[in-house]
Amino acid sequence: MYLGIKMNRGHASLHKWGISQMDIKPDDYVLDIGCGGREWIRRISHIATEGKIYGIDHSPVMVTLAKK
């Protein structure tokens, strides 16, 4: 799990940039393929407050971290 936490911190600027390139509305449904440690999903949840955000990842460790 430590790697997932480190990835969240290391990718923070990329997450911010990526989100700034999208036109996410409060009621959007968003799918994050390869969600990793949840940080992107957390950021999107502050925008799509009335929608749904789904994340999938092939790593059971990352899925466990994302659920927290």
PQR file with spaces between the fields and no chain letter, atoms N, CA, C, O and H, PARSE charges and radii, in Angstrom:
ATOM       1  N    MET     1       0.813   -1.200    0.000 -0.4000 1.5000
ATOM       2  CA   MET     1       0.000    0.000    0.000 -0.0000 2.0000
ATOM       3  C    MET     1       0.850    1.254    0.000  0.5500 1.7000
ATOM       4  O    MET     1       0.436    2.299   -0.502 -0.5500 1.4000
ATOM       5  N    TYR     2       2.037    1.144    0.564 -0.4000 1.5000
ATOM       6  CA   TYR     2       2.922    2.304    0.603 -0.0000 2.0000
ATOM       7  C    TYR     2       3.164    2.843   -0.809  0.5500 1.7000
ATOM       8  O    TYR     2       3.191    4.056   -1.018 -0.5500 1.4000
ATOM       9  H    TYR     2       2.374    0.295    0.972  0.4000 1.0000
ATOM      10  N    LEU     3       3.339    1.945   -1.767 -0.4000 1.5000
ATOM      11  CA   LEU     3       3.574    2.372   -3.147 -0.0000 2.0000
ATOM      12  C    LEU     3       2.391    3.180   -3.671  0.5500 1.7000
ATOM      13  O    LEU     3       2.584    4.186   -4.353 -0.5500 1.4000
ATOM      14  H    LEU     3       3.317    0.960   -1.597  0.4000 1.0000
ATOM      15  N    GLY     4       1.171    2.752   -3.362 -0.4000 1.5000
ATOM      16  CA   GLY     4      -0.019    3.479   -3.797 -0.0000 2.0000
ATOM      17  C    GLY     4      -0.080    4.873   -3.223  0.5500 1.7000
ATOM      18  O    GLY     4      -0.429    5.823   -3.925 -0.5500 1.4000
ATOM      19  H    GLY     4       1.014    1.934   -2.808  0.4000 1.0000
ATOM      20  N    ILE     5       0.256    5.006   -1.957 -0.4000 1.5000
ATOM      21  CA   ILE     5       0.264    6.329   -1.312 -0.0000 2.0000
ATOM      22  C    ILE     5       1.325    7.214   -1.956  0.5500 1.7000
ATOM      23  O    ILE     5       1.092    8.396   -2.213 -0.5500 1.4000
ATOM      24  H    ILE     5       0.540    4.234   -1.388  0.4000 1.0000
ATOM      25  N    LYS     6       2.480    6.634   -2.210 -0.4000 1.5000
ATOM      26  CA   LYS     6       3.556    7.385   -2.860 -0.0000 2.0000
ATOM      27  C    LYS     6       3.155    7.803   -4.281  0.5500 1.7000
ATOM      28  O    LYS     6       3.467    8.911   -4.718 -0.5500 1.4000
ATOM      29  H    LYS     6       2.669    5.675   -2.001  0.4000 1.0000
ATOM      30  N    MET     7       2.465    6.915   -4.994 -0.4000 1.5000
ATOM      31  CA   MET     7       1.987    7.246   -6.343 -0.0000 2.0000
ATOM      32  C    MET     7       0.994    8.404   -6.294  0.5500 1.7000
ATOM      33  O    MET     7       1.037    9.295   -7.143 -0.5500 1.4000
ATOM      34  H    MET     7       2.211    6.015   -4.639  0.4000 1.0000
ATOM      35  N    ASN     8       0.102    8.395   -5.305 -0.4000 1.5000
ATOM      36  CA   ASN     8      -0.868    9.489   -5.175 -0.0000 2.0000
ATOM      37  C    ASN     8      -0.153   10.829   -5.049  0.5500 1.7000
ATOM      38  O    ASN     8      -0.529   11.804   -5.700 -0.5500 1.4000
ATOM      39  H    ASN     8       0.067    7.672   -4.615  0.4000 1.0000
ATOM      40  N    ARG     9       0.863   10.873   -4.221 -0.4000 1.5000
ATOM      41  CA   ARG     9       1.614   12.123   -4.021 -0.0000 2.0000
ATOM      42  C    ARG     9       2.393   12.507   -5.273  0.5500 1.7000
ATOM      43  O    ARG     9       2.400   13.668   -5.682 -0.5500 1.4000
ATOM      44  H    ARG     9       1.168   10.081   -3.692  0.4000 1.0000
ATOM      45  N    GLY    10       3.044   11.523   -5.871 -0.4000 1.5000
ATOM      46  CA   GLY    10       3.877   11.797   -7.041 -0.0000 2.0000
ATOM      47  C    GLY    10       3.099   12.214   -8.276  0.5500 1.7000
ATOM      48  O    GLY    10       3.625   12.921   -9.135 -0.5500 1.4000
ATOM      49  H    GLY    10       3.038   10.580   -5.539  0.4000 1.0000
ATOM      50  N    HIS    11       1.845   11.778   -8.369 -0.4000 1.5000
ATOM      51  CA   HIS    11       1.029   12.087   -9.540 -0.0000 2.0000
ATOM      52  C    HIS    11       0.085   13.264   -9.322  0.5500 1.7000
ATOM      53  O    HIS    11      -0.740   13.551  -10.189 -0.5500 1.4000
ATOM      54  H    HIS    11       1.419   11.203   -7.671  0.4000 1.0000
ATOM      55  N    ALA    12       0.184   13.940   -8.207 -0.4000 1.5000
ATOM      56  CA   ALA    12      -0.756   15.011   -7.864 -0.0000 2.0000
ATOM      57  C    ALA    12      -0.837   16.084   -8.944  0.5500 1.7000
ATOM      58  O    ALA    12      -1.937   16.496   -9.312 -0.5500 1.4000
ATOM      59  H    ALA    12       0.854   13.707   -7.503  0.4000 1.0000
ATOM      60  N    SER    13       0.286   16.539   -9.454 -0.4000 1.5000
ATOM      61  CA   SER    13       0.240   17.596  -10.472 -0.0000 2.0000
ATOM      62  C    SER    13      -0.363   17.075  -11.777  0.5500 1.7000
ATOM      63  O    SER    13      -1.045   17.816  -12.484 -0.5500 1.4000
ATOM      64  H    SER    13       1.179   16.205   -9.155  0.4000 1.0000
ATOM      65  N    LEU    14      -0.117   15.821  -12.096 -0.4000 1.5000
ATOM      66  CA   LEU    14      -0.713   15.223  -13.294 -0.0000 2.0000
ATOM      67  C    LEU    14      -2.228   15.104  -13.128  0.5500 1.7000
ATOM      68  O    LEU    14      -2.977   15.358  -14.071 -0.5500 1.4000
ATOM      69  H    LEU    14       0.437   15.218  -11.522  0.4000 1.0000
ATOM      70  N    HIS    15      -2.675   14.722  -11.942 -0.4000 1.5000
ATOM      71  CA   HIS    15      -4.114   14.644  -11.672 -0.0000 2.0000
ATOM      72  C    HIS    15      -4.758   16.013  -11.875  0.5500 1.7000
ATOM      73  O    HIS    15      -5.775   16.135  -12.557 -0.5500 1.4000
ATOM      74  H    HIS    15      -2.066   14.515  -11.176  0.4000 1.0000
ATOM      75  N    LYS    16      -4.164   17.027  -11.284 -0.4000 1.5000
ATOM      76  CA   LYS    16      -4.722   18.381  -11.397 -0.0000 2.0000
ATOM      77  C    LYS    16      -4.784   18.832  -12.847  0.5500 1.7000
ATOM      78  O    LYS    16      -5.790   19.394  -13.280 -0.5500 1.4000
ATOM      79  H    LYS    16      -3.338   16.928  -10.729  0.4000 1.0000
ATOM      80  N    TRP    17      -3.721   18.592  -13.596 -0.4000 1.5000
ATOM      81  CA   TRP    17      -3.701   18.979  -15.003 -0.0000 2.0000
ATOM      82  C    TRP    17      -4.768   18.227  -15.785  0.5500 1.7000
ATOM      83  O    TRP    17      -5.517   18.832  -16.552 -0.5500 1.4000
ATOM      84  H    TRP    17      -2.904   18.136  -13.244  0.4000 1.0000
ATOM      85  N    GLY    18      -4.842   16.912  -15.597 -0.4000 1.5000
ATOM      86  CA   GLY    18      -5.821   16.103  -16.325 -0.0000 2.0000
ATOM      87  C    GLY    18      -7.244   16.556  -16.061  0.5500 1.7000
ATOM      88  O    GLY    18      -8.050   16.666  -16.984 -0.5500 1.4000
ATOM      89  H    GLY    18      -4.233   16.421  -14.974  0.4000 1.0000
ATOM      90  N    ILE    19      -7.546   16.814  -14.818 -0.4000 1.5000
ATOM      91  CA   ILE    19      -8.888   17.264  -14.460 -0.0000 2.0000
ATOM      92  C    ILE    19      -9.173   18.628  -15.071  0.5500 1.7000
ATOM      93  O    ILE    19     -10.305   18.901  -15.471 -0.5500 1.4000
ATOM      94  H    ILE    19      -6.892   16.725  -14.068  0.4000 1.0000
ATOM      95  N    SER    20      -8.166   19.484  -15.147 -0.4000 1.5000
ATOM      96  CA   SER    20      -8.376   20.815  -15.739 -0.0000 2.0000
ATOM      97  C    SER    20      -8.677   20.739  -17.230  0.5500 1.7000
ATOM      98  O    SER    20      -9.203   21.696  -17.797 -0.5500 1.4000
ATOM      99  H    SER    20      -7.247   19.263  -14.822  0.4000 1.0000
ATOM     100  N    GLN    21      -8.355   19.624  -17.875 -0.4000 1.5000
ATOM     101  CA   GLN    21      -8.593   19.455  -19.303 -0.0000 2.0000
ATOM     102  C    GLN    21      -9.974   18.871  -19.600  0.5500 1.7000
ATOM     103  O    GLN    21     -10.366   18.746  -20.760 -0.5500 1.4000
ATOM     104  H    GLN    21      -7.928   18.847  -17.415  0.4000 1.0000
ATOM     105  N    MET    22     -10.700   18.520  -18.554 -0.4000 1.5000
ATOM     106  CA   MET    22     -11.996   17.876  -18.706 -0.0000 2.0000
ATOM     107  C    MET    22     -13.114   18.836  -18.326  0.5500 1.7000
ATOM     108  O    MET    22     -12.907   19.766  -17.546 -0.5500 1.4000
ATOM     109  H    MET    22     -10.381   18.622  -17.612  0.4000 1.0000
ATOM     110  N    ASP    23     -14.278   18.609  -18.874 -0.4000 1.5000
ATOM     111  CA   ASP    23     -15.450   19.427  -18.577 -0.0000 2.0000
ATOM     112  C    ASP    23     -16.428   18.590  -17.747  0.5500 1.7000
ATOM     113  O    ASP    23     -17.501   18.218  -18.223 -0.5500 1.4000
ATOM     114  H    ASP    23     -14.446   17.854  -19.508  0.4000 1.0000
ATOM     115  N    ILE    24     -16.049   18.307  -16.527 -0.4000 1.5000
ATOM     116  CA   ILE    24     -16.851   17.447  -15.660 -0.0000 2.0000
ATOM     117  C    ILE    24     -17.947   18.278  -15.010  0.5500 1.7000
ATOM     118  O    ILE    24     -17.705   19.351  -14.458 -0.5500 1.4000
ATOM     119  H    ILE    24     -15.178   18.609  -16.141  0.4000 1.0000
ATOM     120  N    LYS    25     -19.156   17.747  -15.096 -0.4000 1.5000
ATOM     121  CA   LYS    25     -20.325   18.414  -14.527 -0.0000 2.0000
ATOM     122  C    LYS    25     -20.732   17.703  -13.233  0.5500 1.7000
ATOM     123  O    LYS    25     -20.376   16.543  -13.030 -0.5500 1.4000
ATOM     124  H    LYS    25     -19.353   16.875  -15.545  0.4000 1.0000
ATOM     125  N    PRO    26     -21.466   18.382  -12.365 -0.5600 1.5000
ATOM     126  CA   PRO    26     -21.862   17.780  -11.084  0.2800 2.0000
ATOM     127  C    PRO    26     -22.622   16.459  -11.212  0.5500 1.7000
ATOM     128  O    PRO    26     -22.528   15.614  -10.322 -0.5500 1.4000
ATOM     129  N    ASP    27     -23.369   16.265  -12.297 -0.4000 1.5000
ATOM     130  CA   ASP    27     -24.162   15.040  -12.430 -0.0000 2.0000
ATOM     131  C    ASP    27     -23.549   14.017  -13.390  0.5500 1.7000
ATOM     132  O    ASP    27     -24.240   13.095  -13.825 -0.5500 1.4000
ATOM     133  H    ASP    27     -23.445   16.952  -13.019  0.4000 1.0000
ATOM     134  N    ASP    28     -22.275   14.162  -13.726 -0.4000 1.5000
ATOM     135  CA   ASP    28     -21.608   13.227  -14.640 -0.0000 2.0000
ATOM     136  C    ASP    28     -21.322   11.884  -13.993  0.5500 1.7000
ATOM     137  O    ASP    28     -21.180   11.768  -12.776 -0.5500 1.4000
ATOM     138  H    ASP    28     -21.714   14.910  -13.373  0.4000 1.0000
ATOM     139  N    TYR    29     -21.242   10.888  -14.837 -0.4000 1.5000
ATOM     140  CA   TYR    29     -20.759    9.561  -14.457 -0.0000 2.0000
ATOM     141  C    TYR    29     -19.358    9.439  -15.027  0.5500 1.7000
ATOM     142  O    TYR    29     -19.142    9.714  -16.207 -0.5500 1.4000
ATOM     143  H    TYR    29     -21.357   10.983  -15.826  0.4000 1.0000
ATOM     144  N    VAL    30     -18.407    9.030  -14.204 -0.4000 1.5000
ATOM     145  CA   VAL    30     -17.001    8.981  -14.603 -0.0000 2.0000
ATOM     146  C    VAL    30     -16.444    7.586  -14.321  0.5500 1.7000
ATOM     147  O    VAL    30     -16.707    7.001  -13.270 -0.5500 1.4000
ATOM     148  H    VAL    30     -18.582    8.807  -13.245  0.4000 1.0000
ATOM     149  N    LEU    31     -15.677    7.067  -15.267 -0.4000 1.5000
ATOM     150  CA   LEU    31     -15.000    5.786  -15.092 -0.0000 2.0000
ATOM     151  C    LEU    31     -13.494    6.021  -15.150  0.5500 1.7000
ATOM     152  O    LEU    31     -12.976    6.566  -16.125 -0.5500 1.4000
ATOM     153  H    LEU    31     -15.463    7.543  -16.121  0.4000 1.0000
ATOM     154  N    ASP    32     -12.805    5.607  -14.102 -0.4000 1.5000
ATOM     155  CA   ASP    32     -11.343    5.695  -14.044 -0.0000 2.0000
ATOM     156  C    ASP    32     -10.782    4.280  -14.202  0.5500 1.7000
ATOM     157  O    ASP    32     -10.878    3.461  -13.289 -0.5500 1.4000
ATOM     158  H    ASP    32     -13.226    5.165  -13.310  0.4000 1.0000
ATOM     159  N    ILE    33     -10.207    4.007  -15.348 -0.4000 1.5000
ATOM     160  CA   ILE    33      -9.615    2.699  -15.618 -0.0000 2.0000
ATOM     161  C    ILE    33      -8.155    2.757  -15.188  0.5500 1.7000
ATOM     162  O    ILE    33      -7.372    3.559  -15.696 -0.5500 1.4000
ATOM     163  H    ILE    33     -10.129    4.673  -16.091  0.4000 1.0000
ATOM     164  N    GLY    34      -7.809    1.897  -14.250 -0.4000 1.5000
ATOM     165  CA   GLY    34      -6.468    1.930  -13.654 -0.0000 2.0000
ATOM     166  C    GLY    34      -6.433    2.967  -12.548  0.5500 1.7000
ATOM     167  O    GLY    34      -5.544    3.817  -12.506 -0.5500 1.4000
ATOM     168  H    GLY    34      -8.446    1.245  -13.837  0.4000 1.0000
ATOM     169  N    CYS    35      -7.416    2.889  -11.646 -0.4000 1.5000
ATOM     170  CA   CYS    35      -7.621    3.948  -10.645 -0.0000 2.0000
ATOM     171  C    CYS    35      -6.511    4.052   -9.607  0.5500 1.7000
ATOM     172  O    CYS    35      -6.408    5.063   -8.913 -0.5500 1.4000
ATOM     173  H    CYS    35      -8.138    2.198  -11.681  0.4000 1.0000
ATOM     174  N    GLY    36      -5.689    3.031   -9.493 -0.4000 1.5000
ATOM     175  CA   GLY    36      -4.589    3.125   -8.536 -0.0000 2.0000
ATOM     176  C    GLY    36      -5.082    3.365   -7.129  0.5500 1.7000
ATOM     177  O    GLY    36      -6.026    2.720   -6.671 -0.5500 1.4000
ATOM     178  H    GLY    36      -5.773    2.209  -10.056  0.4000 1.0000
ATOM     179  N    GLY    37      -4.442    4.297   -6.443 -0.4000 1.5000
ATOM     180  CA   GLY    37      -4.704    4.502   -5.025 -0.0000 2.0000
ATOM     181  C    GLY    37      -5.802    5.462   -4.662  0.5500 1.7000
ATOM     182  O    GLY    37      -5.854    5.898   -3.512 -0.5500 1.4000
ATOM     183  H    GLY    37      -3.676    4.821   -6.815  0.4000 1.0000
ATOM     184  N    ARG    38      -6.676    5.817   -5.563 -0.4000 1.5000
ATOM     185  CA   ARG    38      -7.918    6.563   -5.335 -0.0000 2.0000
ATOM     186  C    ARG    38      -7.830    8.077   -5.451  0.5500 1.7000
ATOM     187  O    ARG    38      -8.874    8.730   -5.458 -0.5500 1.4000
ATOM     188  H    ARG    38      -6.633    5.462   -6.497  0.4000 1.0000
ATOM     189  N    GLU    39      -6.666    8.663   -5.542 -0.4000 1.5000
ATOM     190  CA   GLU    39      -6.564   10.122   -5.453 -0.0000 2.0000
ATOM     191  C    GLU    39      -7.346   10.829   -6.553  0.5500 1.7000
ATOM     192  O    GLU    39      -8.015   11.828   -6.291 -0.5500 1.4000
ATOM     193  H    GLU    39      -5.818    8.132   -5.536  0.4000 1.0000
ATOM     194  N    TRP    40      -7.268   10.324   -7.777 -0.4000 1.5000
ATOM     195  CA   TRP    40      -7.991   10.950   -8.886 -0.0000 2.0000
ATOM     196  C    TRP    40      -9.488   10.863   -8.623  0.5500 1.7000
ATOM     197  O    TRP    40     -10.224   11.828   -8.832 -0.5500 1.4000
ATOM     198  H    TRP    40      -6.724    9.512   -7.990  0.4000 1.0000
ATOM     199  N    ILE    41      -9.927    9.698   -8.162 -0.4000 1.5000
ATOM     200  CA   ILE    41     -11.351    9.519   -7.852 -0.0000 2.0000
ATOM     201  C    ILE    41     -11.780   10.496   -6.762  0.5500 1.7000
ATOM     202  O    ILE    41     -12.860   11.082   -6.840 -0.5500 1.4000
ATOM     203  H    ILE    41      -9.329    8.915   -7.992  0.4000 1.0000
ATOM     204  N    ARG    42     -10.951   10.669   -5.764 -0.4000 1.5000
ATOM     205  CA   ARG    42     -11.278   11.612   -4.686 -0.0000 2.0000
ATOM     206  C    ARG    42     -11.435   13.023   -5.227  0.5500 1.7000
ATOM     207  O    ARG    42     -12.372   13.735   -4.866 -0.5500 1.4000
ATOM     208  H    ARG    42     -10.074   10.193   -5.700  0.4000 1.0000
ATOM     209  N    ARG    43     -10.520   13.421   -6.090 -0.4000 1.5000
ATOM     210  CA   ARG    43     -10.587   14.770   -6.667 -0.0000 2.0000
ATOM     211  C    ARG    43     -11.841   14.950   -7.524  0.5500 1.7000
ATOM     212  O    ARG    43     -12.507   15.982   -7.449 -0.5500 1.4000
ATOM     213  H    ARG    43      -9.759   12.843   -6.384  0.4000 1.0000
ATOM     214  N    ILE    44     -12.157   13.947   -8.333 -0.4000 1.5000
ATOM     215  CA   ILE    44     -13.334   14.020   -9.193 -0.0000 2.0000
ATOM     216  C    ILE    44     -14.615   14.056   -8.357  0.5500 1.7000
ATOM     217  O    ILE    44     -15.586   14.707   -8.741 -0.5500 1.4000
ATOM     218  H    ILE    44     -11.616   13.108   -8.395  0.4000 1.0000
ATOM     219  N    SER    45     -14.621   13.363   -7.225 -0.4000 1.5000
ATOM     220  CA   SER    45     -15.825   13.323   -6.392 -0.0000 2.0000
ATOM     221  C    SER    45     -16.199   14.701   -5.853  0.5500 1.7000
ATOM     222  O    SER    45     -17.353   14.932   -5.493 -0.5500 1.4000
ATOM     223  H    SER    45     -13.832   12.834   -6.913  0.4000 1.0000
ATOM     224  N    HIS    46     -15.247   15.605   -5.796 -0.4000 1.5000
ATOM     225  CA   HIS    46     -15.542   16.978   -5.355 -0.0000 2.0000
ATOM     226  C    HIS    46     -16.196   17.793   -6.466  0.5500 1.7000
ATOM     227  O    HIS    46     -16.761   18.856   -6.206 -0.5500 1.4000
ATOM     228  H    HIS    46     -14.309   15.417   -6.089  0.4000 1.0000
ATOM     229  N    ILE    47     -16.124   17.298   -7.709 -0.4000 1.5000
ATOM     230  CA   ILE    47     -16.723   17.988   -8.856 -0.0000 2.0000
ATOM     231  C    ILE    47     -18.049   17.335   -9.234  0.5500 1.7000
ATOM     232  O    ILE    47     -19.061   18.019   -9.380 -0.5500 1.4000
ATOM     233  H    ILE    47     -15.665   16.434   -7.920  0.4000 1.0000
ATOM     234  N    ALA    48     -18.043   16.014   -9.391 -0.4000 1.5000
ATOM     235  CA   ALA    48     -19.240   15.270   -9.794 -0.0000 2.0000
ATOM     236  C    ALA    48     -20.020   14.867   -8.537  0.5500 1.7000
ATOM     237  O    ALA    48     -20.201   13.683   -8.252 -0.5500 1.4000
ATOM     238  H    ALA    48     -17.221   15.458   -9.272  0.4000 1.0000
ATOM     239  N    THR    49     -20.464   15.853   -7.814 -0.4000 1.5000
ATOM     240  CA   THR    49     -21.085   15.624   -6.509 -0.0000 2.0000
ATOM     241  C    THR    49     -22.440   14.918   -6.589  0.5500 1.7000
ATOM     242  O    THR    49     -22.850   14.260   -5.633 -0.5500 1.4000
ATOM     243  H    THR    49     -20.317   16.815   -8.045  0.4000 1.0000
ATOM     244  N    GLU    50     -23.130   15.047   -7.710 -0.4000 1.5000
ATOM     245  CA   GLU    50     -24.441   14.414   -7.880 -0.0000 2.0000
ATOM     246  C    GLU    50     -24.370   13.204   -8.807  0.5500 1.7000
ATOM     247  O    GLU    50     -25.371   12.512   -8.998 -0.5500 1.4000
ATOM     248  H    GLU    50     -22.797   15.581   -8.487  0.4000 1.0000
ATOM     249  N    GLY    51     -23.213   12.944   -9.379 -0.4000 1.5000
ATOM     250  CA   GLY    51     -23.050   11.832  -10.312 -0.0000 2.0000
ATOM     251  C    GLY    51     -22.495   10.603   -9.628  0.5500 1.7000
ATOM     252  O    GLY    51     -22.673   10.401   -8.427 -0.5500 1.4000
ATOM     253  H    GLY    51     -22.400   13.505   -9.225  0.4000 1.0000
ATOM     254  N    LYS    52     -21.824    9.792  -10.412 -0.4000 1.5000
ATOM     255  CA   LYS    52     -21.205    8.564   -9.896 -0.0000 2.0000
ATOM     256  C    LYS    52     -19.789    8.484  -10.451  0.5500 1.7000
ATOM     257  O    LYS    52     -19.540    8.847  -11.600 -0.5500 1.4000
ATOM     258  H    LYS    52     -21.680    9.956  -11.388  0.4000 1.0000
ATOM     259  N    ILE    53     -18.878    8.011   -9.634 -0.4000 1.5000
ATOM     260  CA   ILE    53     -17.491    7.816  -10.053 -0.0000 2.0000
ATOM     261  C    ILE    53     -17.147    6.363   -9.779  0.5500 1.7000
ATOM     262  O    ILE    53     -17.311    5.869   -8.664 -0.5500 1.4000
ATOM     263  H    ILE    53     -19.080    7.715   -8.700  0.4000 1.0000
ATOM     264  N    TYR    54     -16.667    5.689  -10.815 -0.4000 1.5000
ATOM     265  CA   TYR    54     -16.276    4.289  -10.710 -0.0000 2.0000
ATOM     266  C    TYR    54     -14.790    4.165  -11.001  0.5500 1.7000
ATOM     267  O    TYR    54     -14.254    4.864  -11.861 -0.5500 1.4000
ATOM     268  H    TYR    54     -16.534    6.091  -11.721  0.4000 1.0000
ATOM     269  N    GLY    55     -14.140    3.283  -10.289 -0.4000 1.5000
ATOM     270  CA   GLY    55     -12.728    3.017  -10.548 -0.0000 2.0000
ATOM     271  C    GLY    55     -12.475    1.526  -10.604  0.5500 1.7000
ATOM     272  O    GLY    55     -13.015    0.761   -9.805 -0.5500 1.4000
ATOM     273  H    GLY    55     -14.576    2.715   -9.591  0.4000 1.0000
ATOM     274  N    ILE    56     -11.650    1.119  -11.551 -0.4000 1.5000
ATOM     275  CA   ILE    56     -11.232   -0.279  -11.632 -0.0000 2.0000
ATOM     276  C    ILE    56      -9.712   -0.313  -11.737  0.5500 1.7000
ATOM     277  O    ILE    56      -9.092    0.593  -12.294 -0.5500 1.4000
ATOM     278  H    ILE    56     -11.211    1.740  -12.201  0.4000 1.0000
ATOM     279  N    ASP    57      -9.131   -1.363  -11.197 -0.4000 1.5000
ATOM     280  CA   ASP    57      -7.689   -1.540  -11.265 -0.0000 2.0000
ATOM     281  C    ASP    57      -7.402   -3.036  -11.212  0.5500 1.7000
ATOM     282  O    ASP    57      -8.148   -3.793  -10.590 -0.5500 1.4000
ATOM     283  H    ASP    57      -9.634   -2.099  -10.744  0.4000 1.0000
ATOM     284  N    HIS    58      -6.339   -3.456  -11.854 -0.4000 1.5000
ATOM     285  CA   HIS    58      -5.988   -4.875  -11.872 -0.0000 2.0000
ATOM     286  C    HIS    58      -5.276   -5.312  -10.602  0.5500 1.7000
ATOM     287  O    HIS    58      -5.153   -6.510  -10.348 -0.5500 1.4000
ATOM     288  H    HIS    58      -5.733   -2.841  -12.359  0.4000 1.0000
ATOM     289  N    SER    59      -4.808   -4.368   -9.802 -0.4000 1.5000
ATOM     290  CA   SER    59      -4.059   -4.689   -8.595 -0.0000 2.0000
ATOM     291  C    SER    59      -4.983   -4.745   -7.380  0.5500 1.7000
ATOM     292  O    SER    59      -5.599   -3.739   -7.028 -0.5500 1.4000
ATOM     293  H    SER    59      -4.908   -3.394  -10.008  0.4000 1.0000
ATOM     294  N    PRO    60      -5.088   -5.913   -6.734 -0.5600 1.5000
ATOM     295  CA   PRO    60      -5.905   -5.996   -5.526  0.2800 2.0000
ATOM     296  C    PRO    60      -5.447   -5.032   -4.427  0.5500 1.7000
ATOM     297  O    PRO    60      -6.271   -4.531   -3.661 -0.5500 1.4000
ATOM     298  N    VAL    61      -4.166   -4.776   -4.349 -0.4000 1.5000
ATOM     299  CA   VAL    61      -3.639   -3.845   -3.341 -0.0000 2.0000
ATOM     300  C    VAL    61      -4.153   -2.428   -3.610  0.5500 1.7000
ATOM     301  O    VAL    61      -4.539   -1.723   -2.677 -0.5500 1.4000
ATOM     302  H    VAL    61      -3.497   -5.183   -4.971  0.4000 1.0000
ATOM     303  N    MET    62      -4.161   -2.011   -4.877 -0.4000 1.5000
ATOM     304  CA   MET    62      -4.643   -0.670   -5.215 -0.0000 2.0000
ATOM     305  C    MET    62      -6.152   -0.561   -4.991  0.5500 1.7000
ATOM     306  O    MET    62      -6.636    0.483   -4.554 -0.5500 1.4000
ATOM     307  H    MET    62      -3.848   -2.585   -5.634  0.4000 1.0000
ATOM     308  N    VAL    63      -6.889   -1.613   -5.283 -0.4000 1.5000
ATOM     309  CA   VAL    63      -8.333   -1.608   -5.040 -0.0000 2.0000
ATOM     310  C    VAL    63      -8.616   -1.466   -3.546  0.5500 1.7000
ATOM     311  O    VAL    63      -9.512   -0.720   -3.151 -0.5500 1.4000
ATOM     312  H    VAL    63      -6.495   -2.461   -5.639  0.4000 1.0000
ATOM     313  N    THR    64      -7.863   -2.173   -2.727 -0.4000 1.5000
ATOM     314  CA   THR    64      -8.025   -2.062   -1.272 -0.0000 2.0000
ATOM     315  C    THR    64      -7.736   -0.643   -0.806  0.5500 1.7000
ATOM     316  O    THR    64      -8.470   -0.098    0.018 -0.5500 1.4000
ATOM     317  H    THR    64      -7.136   -2.780   -3.048  0.4000 1.0000
ATOM     318  N    LEU    65      -6.674   -0.042   -1.325 -0.4000 1.5000
ATOM     319  CA   LEU    65      -6.346    1.334   -0.956 -0.0000 2.0000
ATOM     320  C    LEU    65      -7.433    2.291   -1.428  0.5500 1.7000
ATOM     321  O    LEU    65      -7.817    3.206   -0.699 -0.5500 1.4000
ATOM     322  H    LEU    65      -6.078   -0.485   -1.994  0.4000 1.0000
ATOM     323  N    ALA    66      -7.925    2.085   -2.633 -0.4000 1.5000
ATOM     324  CA   ALA    66      -8.958    2.968   -3.175 -0.0000 2.0000
ATOM     325  C    ALA    66     -10.247    2.905   -2.350  0.5500 1.7000
ATOM     326  O    ALA    66     -10.948    3.908   -2.214 -0.5500 1.4000
ATOM     327  H    ALA    66      -7.614    1.342   -3.226  0.4000 1.0000
ATOM     328  N    LYS    67     -10.552    1.747   -1.809 -0.4000 1.5000
ATOM     329  CA   LYS    67     -11.767    1.597   -1.003 -0.0000 2.0000
ATOM     330  C    LYS    67     -11.696    2.373    0.300  0.5500 1.7000
ATOM     331  O    LYS    67     -12.724    2.760    0.856 -0.5500 1.4000
ATOM     332  H    LYS    67      -9.983    0.933   -1.920  0.4000 1.0000
ATOM     333  N    LYS    68     -10.475    2.601    0.787 -0.4000 1.5000
ATOM     334  CA   LYS    68     -10.307    3.341    2.049 -0.0000 2.0000
ATOM     335  C    LYS    68     -10.640    4.784    1.814  0.5500 1.7000
ATOM     336  O    LYS    68     -10.569    5.593    2.738 -0.5500 1.4000
ATOM     337  H    LYS    68      -9.640    2.287    0.335  0.4000 1.0000
